[in-house]
Amino acid sequence: MKDRIIDCLAYEGKVSIKCMSSTEIVEEARKIHGLSPTATAALGRLLTITSIMGYELKEKDGNLTNQIKGDGPIGILTAVADSNGNVKGYVGNNTVDIPLKENGKLDVGTAVGKKGMLYIVKDLGIGKPYVGMTPIVSGEIAEDFTNYFATSEQTPTVIALGVLVDKDGVRTAGGYKLSLMPDATEDIISTIEQQISKIEPISKMLDENKTLEEIAKLVTGDENIQVLETINPEFKCNCSREKCEKGLIAVGKTELEAMINEEEKIEIVCNFCNSKHIFTKEDLQNLVDKI
């Protein structure tokens, strides 16, 4: 089944909730990068929230970069999404292996680290990008983004992210982002708090074949949610040979001539999708001639 994001309103527009199934995206990332189970869970959570936030940009040419720089062994996590929710990402240490927590769950917090920073860069394609940053609070990613929205954007927000991994790969992955509108009443807030305290993790609900619409109703406690839009995001990288050529030209004539003299060929590998772009001496000379 294709990954989906549904954009919903609950309580007659007083609550916004976006729910996502991201199983295919996370499995694609796992296969591309050869991720360990812990790295799969960490990057999968980041890819999910980044896809949702990218979709929220609305600007057609906008894109969003989320980066987590913690003090854990996984290193830096990076994810980039466009306004259609299409997303790509990678981690510093793809084979990080952390013992399971006492409850048998993957220990993402220890892998990411308890100290460090979360960076959000929104480029709307209309000038200087917006850059926001907040300290990591747990390394569990959902809590770190919840803290970001509370402190940097002053928006009461609940974020849940989950990745269920078995011996064959990613069984389920997904998440939701719930935001309270200014006119949300205390009764609504209380109902949502009660609902969230008793529902199962998002990955388990998806594993039980609950639909995103059913999950939105369970999270909010509102049976009459309004679905505004449904989209099908993918793991998608926009790297190309042409972009590599532009990067090489930007290096300058002197550096390119040095490469021609020292190397038989150079290979540029994309961090996001592992695509390889090879440039021979002749290719490099052609670039020099363009400068």
Secondary structure by P-SEA (a helix, b strand, c coil): ccccccccccccccbbbbbbbcaaaaaaaaaaacccaaaaaaaaaaaaaaaaaaaacccccbbbbbbbbccccccbbbbbbcccccccccccccccccccccccccccccccccccbbbbbbbccccbbbbbbbcccccaaaaaaaaaaaccccccbbbbbbbbbcccccccccbbbbbbcccccaaaaaaaaaaaaccccaaaaaaacccaaaaaaaaaccccccccbbbbbcccccccaaaaaaaaaaacaaaaaaaaacccbbbbbbcccbbbbbbcaaaaaaaaaac
